[in-house]
Amino acid sequence: MSYPQTTPEKAPRSARPVWLLPVIMTVVTGVIGMVLVAGQGLYWMIAVIAVVDALGVFTIVRSARINARIHEARAQEIQT
């Protein structure tokens, strides 16, 4: 039995964006950290965690968009 070759053009595309799972994990770990810190009474640390998480999410989404742009440019380059 032979298996068809899957090329990048024929590869099935996921319905969710590439950056979604890393963003979810970042937010979840941030919320867990905030709860643990609030339990100790360090409320100023919640703001620090929120800022760091926001920067992390921004970086993840920005990186995914840049990678998608590069991938699209390479695909167009190959077609021409």
Contacts in CASP RR format, 6 or more apart in sequence:
PFRMAT RR
TARGET T0000
AUTHOR 0000-0000-0000
METHOD contacts of the structure
MODEL  1
MSYPQTTPEKAPRSARPVWLLPVIMTVVTGVIGMVLVAGQGLYWMIAVIA
VVDALGVFTIVRSARINARIHEARAQEIQT
8 75 0 8 1.000
9 75 0 8 1.000
17 64 0 8 1.000
18 64 0 8 1.000
18 67 0 8 1.000
18 68 0 8 1.000
19 60 0 8 1.000
19 61 0 8 1.000
19 63 0 8 1.000
19 64 0 8 1.000
22 60 0 8 1.000
23 57 0 8 1.000
23 60 0 8 1.000
23 61 0 8 1.000
26 53 0 8 1.000
26 56 0 8 1.000
26 57 0 8 1.000
26 60 0 8 1.000
27 53 0 8 1.000
27 57 0 8 1.000
30 49 0 8 1.000
30 53 0 8 1.000
33 49 0 8 1.000
34 46 0 8 1.000
34 49 0 8 1.000
34 50 0 8 1.000
37 43 0 8 1.000
37 45 0 8 1.000
37 46 0 8 1.000
37 49 0 8 1.000
38 46 0 8 1.000
END
